[in-house]
Amino acid sequence: MFVESSNIVDYKFHYMGWRRRKLSSNATMNTNTVQSSKLKRGLGFVDLWSIGVGALIGGGIFTVIGPAVAEAGPALFVAFVIAGVVAILSSMSYAELASIWPYQGASYAYSKYAFSAISPNLGKLIALWCAGLYFLSFAFAAGAVNLGFAGYFNFIFPGLPPGIVAPVVSVVITGLLLIGIKATGKVNTIFSIIQVIALFAIAIIAFFANPTGPFQYSEFLPNGWTGVFAATALIAFGQMQVEAVLTLGEEAKNPRRNLPLAQVSALVTVVILYVITGFGVVASSSPADLAASSAPLSLAVESVLPGIGAVLIAIAALTATGTSTIGCLLGSSRMLYAGAREKAFPAMFGKVDSKTGVPTNAVIFTGIIALAATFTSAIGYAAAISLLVSAAVFANWLMMALMNVALIVVRLTRKDLKPSFRYPFNIKNIPILAVLATVACIWILTYIDTLPLLIGISWIVILTIWYYVYAKDRWDFLDENDMEEIANSNEN
């Protein structure tokens, strides 16, 4: 039953074979968990929206335009449209699940409760997959975005190579996250607003400077639709960070309202910006030159606004890639924390600093992985970004597919739930567009290169082994009632 006045679910499970813990017999565990999980609710709607926008812009526009335009050519904006539509359709599955279970870990929590309706072990295994895939994708994504940041920094200061700048950026941003969520949120909000205004202005200027844009080239699809779909797979890197917002469920104010609203609105904002930017950059510079540049957006703007334009876009790129790294590290550290407090991962990552309200060990470990990822630049700047992006994208599209399936399972097995946000266009309670989005996500996966595909599949195998060897017997399962108590205990 859903309690309308407080948006709280009546936590009664009807699963066959489900052994629900009674709160009275779980009092000791709950008390210890609550005391060790004192996160702080410091993020309002604008803060959450800015984290989503900041994460999305840095990854999608500044980091992957070069590799994506190499695949799609002048049709870059078409790839942005396709990726945006699929991502928005999938984001509504996330949004409905977030309005039911607004807890730290996002897809980790959603899959755990959704698939447990079929089997408790299946729910925990898929939850572990999601946590591990998310951690891999966002740690790799942070490394790729740091390299993107370094590339634009090198555009302004040619004497500083990306291979040196990227690790420094990784360390600085990890340090910022250790200060506390309120400070991080405010810095992120300021940077996000600046970059959105700047990018919209630049995209519009580029559009009106050459309205024919991509259509001026004799070959609109130099690599055919295969190239467009390959670019779409890469561009998903720009959509994947939106779950960073949802992983902060226990640090958000009024989460059942603000999480879905912030996630969907951030994604729609950025998809619009992606499309007009994808149109404008190809109108300003040739696809070949853009693909070869370590700062493709600066190159494009320089031809429209000579001199000052390239410097301005490089500065915007620095703030954007910085906020994207913040989003990546926030999301991956909170995912690790969510699993660790149930002992699916080592419990040391579930500890929260009493003063800052930050899961310190999880943040530091995530920062170390992201730092290590930046050193892949040893294989070459462009090759490193392409590898990191592709590995991260595999995890993202697979997780999107899993969350769409999770929503369908919830609709079939948990008819007692009445979420505050509901996926539109349903037939017999089945979200039809979520079904289509699932197929689209799996289809796009077929365009991932072989090496990152093997990395992703290998990671799933490792996570499965981890579940059976380490996590299964240690798992201290927190049911929905436990999670609600923990969430309500967090400080405002």
C-alpha positions in Angstrom: 0.0 0.0 0.0 1.2 3.5 -0.8 0.7 6.2 1.8 -0.3 9.2 -0.2 0.2 11.9 2.6 3.9 11.1 3.1 4.9 9.2 -0.1 6.1 6.3 2.0 5.6 2.8 0.8 4.1 0.2 3.2 6.9 -2.2 3.2 5.1 -5.6 2.9 6.6 -8.2 0.6 4.6 -10.9 -1.1 7.5 -12.7 -2.7 7.4 -16.5 -2.6 10.2 -17.8 -0.4 11.1 -14.3 0.8 12.2 -14.2 4.4 11.6 -10.6 5.6 13.5 -9.4 8.7 11.4 -8.1 11.5 12.4 -4.8 12.8 12.3 -5.9 16.4 14.8 -8.7 15.8 16.9 -6.4 13.8 17.2 -3.5 16.3 20.9 -4.0 17.0 21.9 -4.1 13.3 19.7 -1.0 12.5 21.2 1.0 15.4 24.7 0.2 14.3 24.0 0.9 10.7 22.2 4.2 11.3 25.0 5.4 13.6 27.6 4.6 10.9 25.6 6.0 8.1 25.0 9.6 9.1 25.0 11.3 5.7 23.9 14.9 5.5 21.0 16.2 3.4 22.5 19.2 1.9 21.3 19.1 -1.8 18.2 20.9 -3.0 16.6 20.6 -6.5 19.0 23.2 -8.0 22.0 21.5 -6.6 20.9 18.1 -7.9 20.1 19.5 -11.3 23.5 21.2 -11.5 25.3 18.0 -10.6 23.4 16.2 -13.4 24.0 19.0 -15.9 27.6 19.4 -14.9 28.3 15.7 -15.2 26.5 15.4 -18.5 28.1 18.4 -20.3 31.7 17.6 -19.4 31.4 14.0 -20.6 29.2 14.4 -23.6 30.4 17.6 -25.3 34.0 18.2 -24.4 35.3 14.6 -24.1 33.7 12.6 -26.9 33.1 15.0 -29.7 36.5 14.1 -31.3 36.0 10.3 -31.4 32.3 10.7 -32.2 32.8 13.0 -35.2 35.4 10.6 -36.5 32.6 8.0 -36.8 29.6 10.0 -37.8 31.2 12.9 -39.8 28.8 15.7 -40.5 25.9 13.7 -39.1 27.2 14.1 -35.6 24.0 15.9 -34.5 21.9 12.9 -35.6 23.9 10.7 -33.3 23.2 13.1 -30.5 19.5 13.0 -31.2 19.4 9.2 -31.2 21.4 8.8 -28.0 19.4 11.5 -26.4 16.0 9.9 -27.1 17.1 6.5 -25.9 18.6 8.1 -22.7 15.5 10.1 -22.0 13.3 7.0 -22.4 15.5 5.1 -20.0 15.8 8.0 -17.6 12.1 7.8 -16.9 12.5 4.2 -15.7 15.2 5.4 -13.3 12.9 8.3 -12.3 10.0 6.0 -11.3 12.3 3.7 -9.4 13.9 6.6 -7.6 10.5 7.9 -6.5 9.9 4.5 -4.9 13.3 3.9 -3.4 15.2 7.2 -3.1 18.2 5.6 -1.4 22.0 5.9 -1.8 23.3 3.7 -4.6 20.4 4.2 -7.1 20.5 1.3 -9.5 22.1 -0.9 -6.8 19.0 -0.3 -4.6 16.5 -0.5 -7.4 17.7 -3.8 -8.8 18.0 -5.3 -5.3 14.4 -4.7 -4.5 13.0 -5.1 -8.0 14.6 -8.5 -8.9 14.1 -9.9 -5.4 10.5 -10.4 -6.4 11.8 -13.2 -8.6 14.5 -14.5 -6.3 16.4 -12.8 -3.4 19.7 -14.2 -4.7 18.9 -12.8 -8.2 18.1 -9.4 -6.7 21.4 -9.3 -4.8 23.5 -10.5 -7.8 22.1 -8.0 -10.2 22.5 -5.3 -7.5 26.2 -6.2 -7.3 26.5 -6.1 -11.1 25.0 -2.6 -11.1 27.2 -1.4 -8.3 30.3 -2.9 -10.0 29.4 -1.7 -13.5 28.7 1.7 -12.2 31.9 1.9 -10.3 33.9 0.7 -13.3 32.1 3.0 -15.7 32.3 6.1 -13.6 35.9 5.6 -12.4 36.9 5.1 -16.0 34.7 8.0 -17.0 36.5 10.2 -14.5 39.8 9.3 -16.0 38.6 10.0 -19.5 37.1 13.4 -18.4 40.3 14.3 -16.6 42.2 13.7 -19.8 39.6 15.8 -21.6 40.2 18.6 -19.1 43.9 18.3 -19.6 43.5 18.6 -23.3 41.7 21.9 -23.1 44.2 23.1 -20.4 47.0 22.3 -22.9 45.1 24.4 -25.5 45.5 27.5 -23.2 48.9 26.5 -21.7 50.7 24.5 -24.4 53.7 23.9 -22.2 51.8 21.6 -19.9 51.1 18.2 -21.4 47.8 16.4 -20.7 49.7 13.4 -19.1 50.8 15.7 -16.3 47.7 17.9 -15.8 45.2 15.0 -15.7 46.5 13.3 -12.6 46.7 16.7 -10.8 43.1 17.4 -11.6 42.1 14.0 -10.3 43.8 14.6 -7.0 42.4 18.1 -6.6 38.8 17.1 -7.2 39.0 14.1 -4.9 40.2 16.5 -2.2 37.2 18.7 -2.9 34.8 15.8 -2.4 36.3 15.1 1.0 35.4 18.5 2.3 31.7 17.8 2.3 28.6 17.5 0.1 27.3 21.1 0.7 30.5 22.7 -0.4 30.8 20.4 -3.4 27.2 21.1 -4.4 27.6 24.9 -4.3 30.9 24.9 -6.3 29.3 22.5 -8.8 26.1 24.7 -9.1 28.1 27.9 -9.9 30.2 26.1 -12.6 27.3 24.4 -14.1 25.2 27.6 -14.6 28.2 29.4 -16.1 28.9 26.6 -18.6 25.3 26.2 -19.7 24.9 29.9 -20.4 28.3 30.0 -22.3 27.6 26.9 -24.3 24.1 27.9 -25.4 25.4 31.3 -26.5 28.3 29.7 -28.4 26.1 27.1 -30.1 23.6 29.7 -31.2 26.4 31.9 -32.6 27.9 29.0 -34.5 24.5 28.0 -35.9 23.7 31.5 -37.2 27.2 31.9 -38.6 26.5 29.0 -41.0 22.8 27.9 -40.9 23.4 25.2 -43.5 25.8 23.5 -41.0 26.5 19.8 -41.7 24.5 19.8 -44.9 27.3 21.8 -46.7 29.4 18.7 -47.0 29.1 16.4 -50.1 29.2 13.3 -47.8 26.7 13.7 -45.0 27.2 10.0 -43.9 30.9 9.2 -44.8 30.7 5.9 -42.8 27.0 5.3 -43.4 24.5 4.6 -40.7 27.0 2.2 -39.1 29.2 5.3 -38.3 26.2 7.2 -36.9 25.3 4.3 -34.6 29.0 3.8 -33.5 29.0 7.5 -32.6 25.7 7.1 -30.8 27.4 4.4 -28.6 30.2 6.7 -27.8 27.9 9.7 -27.1 26.2 7.6 -24.5 29.2 8.6 -22.4 27.5 12.0 -22.1 24.2 10.6 -20.9 25.6 8.0 -18.4 26.5 10.4 -15.7 22.9 11.4 -15.0 22.6 8.5 -12.5 25.1 10.5 -10.4 22.2 12.5 -9.2 20.2 9.5 -8.1 23.1 7.9 -6.2 22.8 10.9 -3.8 19.3 9.9 -2.6 20.1 10.1 1.1 21.9 13.5 0.7 19.0 15.1 -1.1 16.2 17.2 0.3 12.7 15.9 -0.4 14.2 13.1 -2.5 11.0 11.4 -3.8 10.2 14.7 -5.6 13.6 16.2 -6.3 15.5 13.2 -7.6 13.2 12.3 -10.5 12.6 15.9 -11.4 16.3 16.8 -11.3 17.4 13.8 -13.3 14.9 14.2 -16.1 15.2 18.0 -16.4 19.0 17.8 -16.4 19.0 15.3 -19.1 16.5 17.1 -21.3 18.5 20.4 -20.8 21.7 18.8 -21.9 20.3 16.7 -24.8 19.0 20.0 -26.4 22.4 21.5 -25.9 24.2 18.5 -27.3 22.1 18.6 -30.5 22.6 22.3 -31.3 26.3 22.0 -30.4 26.7 18.9 -32.6 25.1 20.9 -35.5 27.2 24.0 -34.8 30.7 22.5 -34.5 30.5 20.7 -37.8 29.3 23.9 -39.4 32.4 25.7 -38.1 35.2 23.2 -38.8 35.7 20.1 -40.9 35.0 16.7 -39.3 38.5 15.6 -40.1 40.1 18.5 -38.2 37.7 18.1 -35.3 38.5 14.4 -35.0 42.3 15.1 -35.0 42.1 17.8 -32.3 42.6 17.3 -28.5 40.3 20.4 -28.0 37.7 20.1 -30.9 35.2 22.5 -29.5 37.9 25.2 -29.2 38.9 24.6 -32.7 35.3 25.0 -34.0 34.7 28.2 -32.0 38.0 29.8 -33.1 36.7 30.0 -36.7 33.5 31.7 -35.6 35.0 34.0 -32.8 38.7 34.3 -33.7 41.0 34.7 -30.7 38.8 35.3 -27.7 36.3 32.6 -28.7 38.7 29.7 -28.4 40.0 30.9 -25.1 36.4 31.3 -23.7 35.4 27.9 -24.8 38.5 26.4 -23.3 37.7 28.0 -20.0 34.1 26.7 -20.2 35.5 23.3 -21.0 37.7 23.4 -17.9 34.7 24.1 -15.7 32.5 21.6 -17.5 35.0 18.7 -17.4 35.7 19.6 -13.7 32.0 19.3 -12.8 31.8 16.1 -14.8 34.6 14.6 -12.8 32.8 15.7 -9.6 29.7 13.9 -10.8 31.6 10.7 -11.7 33.5 10.5 -8.4 30.4 11.4 -6.4 28.3 8.7 -8.1 30.9 5.9 -8.0 31.9 6.5 -4.4 28.3 6.5 -3.2 27.7 3.3 -5.1 30.6 1.7 -3.4 29.4 3.0 -0.1 25.9 1.6 -0.6 27.2 -1.9 -1.2 29.8 -1.7 1.6 27.3 -0.8 4.3 25.5 -4.2 3.5 29.0 -5.9 3.4 28.6 -6.8 -0.2 32.0 -4.9 -0.4 34.5 -4.5 2.4 32.9 -2.7 5.3 35.6 -0.1 5.5 34.1 1.6 2.4 30.8 2.1 4.3 32.3 4.3 7.0 31.1 8.0 7.1 33.2 10.8 8.6 31.2 12.2 11.6 32.2 15.8 10.8 31.9 16.1 7.0 29.2 13.4 6.5 31.3 12.0 3.6 32.1 8.3 3.1 35.8 9.1 3.1 37.3 5.7 2.3 35.0 5.2 -0.6 35.9 8.6 -2.0 39.6 8.1 -1.6 39.5 4.6 -3.2 37.4 5.9 -6.1 39.8 8.8 -6.6 42.8 6.4 -6.7 41.1 4.3 -9.5 40.3 7.5 -11.5 43.9 8.6 -11.0 45.2 5.3 -12.3 42.8 5.6 -15.3 44.4 8.9 -16.3 47.8 7.1 -16.8 46.3 5.2 -19.8 47.4 8.3 -21.7 50.7 6.5 -22.0 49.2 4.6 -25.0 48.4 8.0 -26.6 45.9 10.7 -25.8 43.2 9.9 -28.3 43.6 6.1 -27.9 43.3 6.5 -24.1 40.1 8.5 -24.2 38.6 6.1 -26.8 39.4 3.0 -24.6 38.1 4.6 -21.3 35.0 6.0 -22.9 34.1 2.7 -24.7 34.6 0.6 -21.5 32.4 3.1 -19.5 29.8 3.2 -22.3 29.4 -0.6 -22.3 28.6 -0.5 -18.6 26.2 2.4 -19.0 24.1 0.9 -21.8 23.9 -2.4 -20.1 22.8 -0.8 -16.8 20.1 1.3 -18.7 18.8 -2.0 -20.1 18.7 -3.6 -16.7 16.9 -0.6 -15.1 14.2 -0.7 -17.9 13.7 -4.4 -17.2 13.7 -3.7 -13.4 10.8 -1.3 -13.9 8.8 -3.8 -15.9 9.4 -6.4 -13.2 8.2 -4.0 -10.6 5.1 -3.2 -12.5 4.3 -7.0 -12.8 5.2 -8.0 -9.3 4.6 -5.0 -7.0 1.2 -3.7 -8.0 0.9 -2.4 -4.4 3.4 0.4 -5.2 2.1 3.8 -6.3 5.2 5.9 -7.1 5.0 9.7 -7.2 6.5 9.7 -10.7 5.1 7.2 -13.2 6.4 6.3 -16.6 3.9 7.5 -19.2 2.3 5.5 -22.0 1.3 2.2 -20.4 -0.6 -0.8 -21.8 -2.0 -3.1 -19.1 0.4 -1.5 -16.6 3.4 -2.2 -18.9 5.6 0.8 -19.8 5.8 0.2 -23.6 8.5 2.8 -24.2 10.6 1.2 -21.5 10.4 -2.1 -23.5 11.5 -0.2 -26.6 14.3 1.5 -24.7 15.6 -1.9 -23.5 15.8 -3.2 -27.0 17.6 0.0 -28.2 20.1 -0.2 -25.4 21.1 -3.8 -26.2 21.2 -3.0 -29.9 23.6 0.0 -29.4 25.9 -2.4 -27.4 26.6 -4.2 -30.6 28.5 -1.1 -31.9 31.0 -1.1 -29.0 34.6 -2.0 -30.1 35.8 -5.5 -29.3 38.4 -4.6 -26.6 36.1 -2.5 -24.3 33.4 -5.1 -24.9 35.7 -7.8 -23.6 36.6 -5.6 -20.6 33.0 -5.1 -19.7 32.0 -8.8 -20.1 35.1 -9.8 -18.0 34.1 -7.4 -15.3 30.6 -9.0 -15.1 32.3 -12.4 -14.7 34.5 -11.1 -12.0 31.6 -9.6 -10.2 29.6 -12.8 -10.4 32.6 -14.7 -8.9 32.9 -12.0 -6.2 29.2 -12.5 -5.3 29.5 -16.3 -4.8 33.0 -16.3 -3.2 32.8 -13.1 -1.0 29.4 -11.3 -0.8 26.7 -13.9 -0.7 27.4 -15.2 2.8 28.5 -11.9 4.2 25.6 -9.8 2.8 23.8 -8.0 5.7 20.6 -7.3 3.7 18.8 -4.1 4.5 15.1 -4.3 3.5 13.0 -1.4 2.6 11.9 -0.7 6.2 15.6 -0.7 7.3 16.5 1.7 4.5 13.6 4.1 5.3 14.8 4.2 8.9 18.4 5.0 7.8 17.3 7.6 5.3 15.1 9.3 7.9 18.0 9.4 10.3 20.2 11.4 8.0 20.8 15.0 9.0 19.4 18.0 7.2 
